[in-house]
Amino acid sequence: MPKNNSIKSVLIIGSGPIIIGQACEFDYAGSQASLSLKEEGITVSIINSNPATIMTDKVIADHVYLKPLDVTSIEEILKLHQESPDLLKIDAVLPTMGGQTALNLAIEAEERGIWEKYGVKIIGVDTAAIEKTENREEFRKLMIEIGIGVAPSKIANSFLEGKEAAQQIGFPLVIRPSYTLGGYGGGFVHKKEDFDAALSHGLQASPTHEVLVEQAVLGWKEYELELLRDNKDNVIIICSIENFDPMGIHTGDSITVAPAMTLSDRCYQDMRNQAIKMMRAIGNFAGGCNVQFSVNPEDEKIIAIEINPRVSRSSALASKATGYPIAKIAAKLAIGYNLDELENQITKTTSAYFEPTLDYVIVKIPRWNFDKFKGANMELGLQMKSVGEVMGIGRSFIEALQKACQSLEIGRAGLGSDGKQNRNIEDIMYKLEHPSWDRLFAIKDAMRMGVPLESIRKVTKIDRWFLNQIQELATLEQELKRYSLNNIPKDFFLTIKQKGFSDVQIAWVLGNVTEDDVYDRRKELGLRRVYKMVDTCAAEFQAKTPYFYSTYDGENESIPSDKKKIIVLGSGPNRIGQGIEFDYSCVHGLIAAHEEGFESIMVNCNPETVSTDFNMADKLYFEPVFWEHVREIIDLEKPEGVIVQLGGQTALKMAEKLHEKGIKIIGTSFNNMDIAEDRGRFSDLLKDLGIPYPKYGVAEDAEEAIKVAQEVGYPVLVRPSYVLGGQGMSIVINDEDLEKAVVKLLGDLPGNRVLIDHFLDRAEEAESDAIFDGDEVHIIGLMEHIEPAGIHSGDSSAVLPPFNLSANVISKMEEYTDKIARALDIRGLMNMQFAIKNDEVFVIEANPRASRTVPFIAKAYDVPYINIATKVMLGTKKLKDFNIERKLKGYAIKEPVFSHHKFPEVQKELGPEMKSTGESIRFIKDLEDPHFLQLYREKSMYLSK
């Protein structure tokens, strides 16, 4: 069936601000779906309240509505499109790209008769299919009806029913609330005494106050299949994914591997058949779907866990893993196309009805931020706790695993062999039994200390095949110790590089040599990375898409062109303090570089983002943003320069290495960036410029810190240099607290210096973002925080333009921004933070890069500031070449969003260390707005140290 030509205009519902359990994978899906529908000549409108994402940008959709995600907003949009002569009436809504938020909203709008009232049809899925899959009892009944195995379970809508179900099924149990995302409200109950509290939590978490009480199949293996189904009931399997961790850990918190590694062929075929049967049974559905299974390792008995009738975090992963753009094809299926009518987007010659084949392995490792939630329960379970993820691609599981470890940005050079191993056997054994963010590293440490593999398997229930692979790394490390750098046999050197060992790891194991020594020796021996293409078809057909990963294997498939090239370094995994706003910045950087005649090259390892989509850059290297990998890409491509301003602190941290190796940094020089980053050098600059700043001092130990604090005066703000998101910052009010804070900081960040600033108590806080081109400074925007100084700017509600600052304060902020931009000779972007007390303006810090606020200001003023800044950085344009017109009526408020509900044991308190996971934008006409007044009333409520 060809496309439905009656659909001229589609509304896509987004997923709102980033929270734990619903992250930027949905902005990736929504962006891809929007571009896919626009290819078909369809007008696309998007509703989403997230200002930090590329999805809510004009390069993605025809109409973007930055409104609260509720039925009132949807009705306003539908009414506007029905009544305005300049707008097309909206014909259809696509709710499968915005996670649980979009599905729940589509159901609510249907129940309230909104779609019917405005003649809008739901495409991609109908509410009956959602009901069958999201309602736990309906799903259970359907599985039994079609002959698919499920764990014994009972539904409960009350405390009494829940208790009865537990009595009948017996412990251990799992509680699964209906209609929630990221496992929210769910959990395992091992003994009777814990059941009442867990049941109560589950009933409250479900919007329908309904839970499934189910037998827990702990220790079974967990698998996912990513599928696409069209209107003719054609179904294809895009990817099989195996969880490294057994049942008991939410799949979003599991290390996952594609393709599945330990499935027998018989079991895989059985699973495929069951998944196809399940998809065909859920009713009217055309698009991407995710099916989860559990397999008993003893007899390969399969039971179904759940089905998600929408794209998911796993489908973003599967898209990047295979190169098959699931959301793009799903959007076309939603408007009537069938799989056999569409082409494969990568080869352009084969059909989309052709299942992808992988000749490599991908490993996803989640990224957690437990350090931001003091006192949080760090044990992993049914409720998702990770904030982001990384993906490594290699020719073998172990190579991909090591690359993923290098991508995490937790200071590891791979899986162990880097001097950071734990030697406390009791602690290691506890970590094996109680899974948390570092269990993978504990497994390697246990093997290094001689703990038998079978003992590790019994405690962790992780498949023996995976453990054997990690054991091989421990064995290779021991073998490597027998050599010195100059006598490692070439074959063995090649083996350890093929197993993913970084030059840093090799240098540490050998001792007395540096990473550069290892790199030089490798080059002498002719051991260089080659780059292979991700092409969906194991090189059976020629691919048209330049999407690469590195390995040590045969020929290099990435042939550099003779064009002028620019490399954009991405921001790695999402985490608190470095979120989706840098993905937005990177995408605009790639577009701007391309527009200025450069070949744009992206380097990043985050599978959830738009910047790592196969068609965003002229060339994509899906590689760790880790020095060794970046260096070899630069060696191969020989770019004009590298942009580090758009990838947050991740990319900025590479600046020193680039500078040392004589590689051109596009934009601000390394030395000037270093002045801004080094709190001591920056304060000296402010002193020279006659700009007020809080009194400060630098200390290298606790004793020195106490002397400094007594000079500058309590309260003081204690912080390390070179951090993002206020990591490790705290406000202290006496010598005892100061000593504890300094000892902790130097323990966490050895070799760092501690800065001690006088804290301006009860000061107001404001910030500016600006672009400088060498001649002219353009202030992108001034924002005033509602919360007082002391709460990290990322956790503050900020108002654009300022609402309560005097003309004198505003002119001082503008003057200081101009002076500092010139003094640092910024090329491109700069963000500045100010504290205001008694009408005096103090400068707190300057960030010589894209900030969290630039995407927000760009959306509020409707000006493509990152595009402008990139062209200024490249030196191809000056500010005078742009006609900048701001279009904001009233005010825009940036509101942080927190995921405290994931950590109920942690008190909600705000201080200088950032804790928000995302943000929303809200437009108000004036300062009488009730929402603004409520925020203003609560401005100091959560201020803590």
C-alpha positions, 0 to 999 in steps of 0.5 A, a space after each residue: 500500500 503506498 502512502 496515504 495522500 490524505 495526510 498533509 500535516 502531522 503533529 509529532 509529540 515529543 518527550 519533554 525535558 530529559 529525566 532518568 528513564 526518558 532521555 535524548 533517544 526520543 529527541 533523536 527519534 522525533 528528529 529523524 521522524 520529522 525529517 523523514 515525513 518532510 521528505 514526503 512533502 508533509 508539513 510537520 509540527 512538533 510539540 515539546 517543552 525541551 529547549 535544549 534539543 535539536 528536535 525543537 529547532 527549525 532545521 528539523 520541523 516546519 512548526 515548533 511549539 515550545 509548550 507544556 506537554 498537556 492536552 490544553 497545549 495540544 488543543 491550542 495547536 490543533 485550533 490554531 491550525 484549524 482557524 489560521 488561513 496561513 496554516 494547514 489543518 493537522 490531519 494526524 498525530 504520531 505519538 510513538 516517537 516521544 516515549 511514555 510521555 507521548 503515548 500517555 498524552 495521546 491516550 488522554 487526548 483520545 479519552 477527552 475526545 480531542 482528536 475526534 473534535 479536530 478530525 485528527 487520526 492517530 497514526 503508527 499505533 492505535 490506543 487499543 494497541 497501547 492498552 494491550 501492551 501497557 496494561 499489564 493484565 491485558 498483556 498477560 491475557 493476550 500472551 496466554 491467548 496466543 500461546 506465549 509463555 509468561 511468568 505466573 502473575 496476578 494483577 492488583 488494584 488494591 493493597 488487599 489484592 496485592 497481598 493475596 497475589 503474593 500469598 498465592 505466587 510466593 517469593 521472590 516477587 517482582 512488582 511492575 506498575 502499569 503505564 510507567 517508564 524506566 521501571 518507575 515504581 517497580 522492584 523485587 521483593 525477596 522476603 515477606 517483611 519488605 512486601 507492604 512498602 514495595 506494593 504501596 510504592 508500586 500502586 502509587 507510581 502507576 497512573 491507574 494505581 494498578 500493579 502486576 505481582 509476578 514471580 521473579 525469574 532472577 538469574 535468567 538471561 534477558 534479551 531484546 529484539 528490535 522489530 519493524 512492522 508494516 500495514 501488511 503485517 510484514 515484520 523484520 528483526 532489525 537487531 537482537 540485543 543480549 543483556 550482559 547482566 541477568 534478569 533483575 536489572 532494568 535493561 536501561 541499566 544493563 550492559 547490552 551486546 548486539 548481536 546476541 552472543 550466547 543464544 543457540 540458533 534454535 532458541 533464537 529462531 523460537 524467539 524470533 517467531 514468538 516476537 513476530 506473533 506478538 507484534 501481529 497480535 497487538 492490533 493496528 500498529 505500523 512502526 518500530 517496536 521493542 520486545 523483551 524476553 527472559 530465557 532460562 539458562 538451564 533449558 532455554 525456556 522462553 517467557 515474554 516480559 513486555 512489548 513497547 509499541 513505540 521506539 525506545 532507548 533500545 531502538 536508538 541503540 539498534 539504529 546506531 548499532 546497525 546503521 538502519 534508521 528505525 525511527 525514519 522508516 517507522 515514520 514512513 510506515 505510519 503514513 501508509 508505506 510498506 517495507 517492500 516499497 522503501 529503500 535501505 537508507 544506507 545502501 540506497 540499492 537494497 530494500 528496507 525489507 532486508 534485515 541488517 547483518 552485523 560483521 562487528 559487535 557493539 557494547 552499550 554501557 550505561 553512565 550513572 551519576 550517583 555522585 550527585 545523589 549523596 546517600 542514594 541506594 546505588 544498587 541496581 534493580 528494576 527501576 532505572 537509575 542511569 542518566 546516559 550511555 555509551 556504545 563501543 563498536 569493535 570486531 570482537 566483544 572484548 574490543 567493543 567492551 574496552 572501547 565502551 569503557 574508554 568512552 564513559 569518561 570516568 577516568 578509566 583507560 579501558 577495562 582495568 589495567 590502568 592503575 585504578 583497580 580495587 585490591 580490597 577482596 571483601 569490597 570486590 565480592 560485595 560489589 559482585 553480589 550487589 550490582 552497581 555502576 562498577 560491577 564490571 570493573 569489580 569482575 576484572 579486579 576479582 579475576 586479577 586477584 585469582 578469584 575462580 571464574 565459577 565463583 564469580 558466575 555463581 554470585 553474578 549469574 552472568 553467562 560463562 561466555 562473557 566471563 571467559 572473555 574478561 578472563 582473557 584480558 586478565 591473562 593478556 595483562 599478565 603476559 604483557 608484564 613479561 616484556 619491555 616496550 622494545 621487545 614485545 613481539 609484533 604479533 602479540 602487540 597486534 593481539 593486545 590492540 585487537 583486544 582493545 587495550 589502549 596505549 595508556 593501559 599498555 604503558 601502565 602494565 609495562 611501567 616506566 613508559 608513556 602513552 606517547 612512547 607506546 604510540 611511537 613504537 606502534 607506529 614503528 611496527 606499522 600497527 595502525 588503526 583501520 576504519 570499517 564502515 557500518 553498512 547494514 549488510 556486512 559489506 555484501 552491498 556497497 554503502 553510500 553512507 560514511 559511518 565508521 568505527 576503528 579496529 585492527 583488521 585488514 584494509 582501511 575503508 575510510 579514504 580521506 577526501 582532498 576537501 578542507 575538513 573540520 572535525 567536531 568533537 562531541 560530548 560523550 555520554 549524557 550526564 548531569 552537567 553535560 546534557 543534550 544541549 551539547 548535541 544541539 550545539 554539535 549538530 549546528 556546528 556540523 551544519 555551519 561547517 558544511 555551509 561554509 564549504 568544509 567537509 564536516 566530520 563528527 567524532 562521538 560515542 553516544 548512541 542516543 544523539 542526533 549528532 551521531 546519526 548517519 546523515 548529520 555529518 559528511 563523515 561520522 566516526 563512532 569512536 570514544 572521545 578519548 585522546 588515542 582515538 581522536 589522535 588517530 582520526 586526526 592523523 588520517 583525516 588531516 583536518 584544517 582544525 578541530 572544534 572543541 567549543 561545542 562538545 562541553 567539557 569533554 571536548 574542551 579537555 582535549 584542547 591541551 593535548 591538541 595544543 601540545 601536538 600542534 593541531 589547530 584548535 578552531 576558535 579561541 586559543 588553548 592559552 586563553 581557554 586555560 586562563 578562563 578554566 584556571 580559577 587562579 589565572 582568571 582571577 588575576 586577569 579580573 584584577 588587572 582589568 579592574 573587575 570586581 570578583 569575590 575574594 579568593 585563595 588557592 590551597 593544596 592541602 587542608 591546613 593551607 585551605 583554613 588559612 585562606 578561608 580565614 583571610 577571605 572570610 566565611 562562608 566560603 565556596 570550595 571547588 576544584 579547577 577544571 570541572 563541569 556542573 559544579 562537580 565537588 563544589 560546596 559551601 562551608 561555614 567553619 574550619 571543621 567543615 572546610 577540612 572535611 570538604 578539602 580532604 574529600 576533594 583531593 581524595 576524589 581528584 588527586 593532583 588538583 588544587 582547591 579554590 576557596 572563594 568568599 561566598 556572597 551570601 544572599 546575592 542575586 545571580 545572573 549570566 550572559 552569553 556572548 559571541 566575539 569575532 575579534 572586532 565586535 562583541 554580540 551579547 546573545 542574552 542576559 539572564 537573571 536567576 530566580 534562585 539566589 547565588 549558591 544554587 548552581 546555574 543549571 539548577 536555577 530557574 532563569 529568566 530572559 531578559 532580566 526582570 529585576 536588575 537595575 539599568 546600572 547592573 545590566 550595563 555593568 554586566 554588558 561592560 564586563 562581558 565585552 572587556 573579558 571577551 576582548 582580554 581573552 581574545 575569544 573567537 566564538 562563544 563565551 558564557 559568564 556568571 555574575 553575582 550581584 550584591 547591593 547593586 555591585 556586580 561581581 564576576 564568578 566565572 567565564 566559560 569559553 564554550 557553548 553553554 547550557 543556556 545558548 540553545 535556550 536563548 536561541 529558541 527564545 529569541 528565534 536566532 540560530 546563534 550556534 550557526 553564527 558562532 561556528 562561522 565566526 570561529 571558522 573565520 569565514 564570517 564576521 558578526 556584521 555579516 548577520 542580520 540578527 533579529 530577536 523575536 521574544 514577546 514578554 519573558 522566557 523562563 528556563 526551568 530545571 527538571 530533576 529526577 529525585 523520584 528515582 532516589 526517594 531516599 535522597 532529600 531534595 536540596 540544591 547547592 553549588 553542585 548541579 543535580 538537574 537532568 534536564 530543563 523546560 522552557 516556559 513563555 510568560 507575557 508579564 511578571 504577574 504570571 501565576 507560574 512565575 510568582 510561584 517560582 519566585 515565592 519558593 526561590 530560596 526554599 531548597 538552598 543548601 550547602 
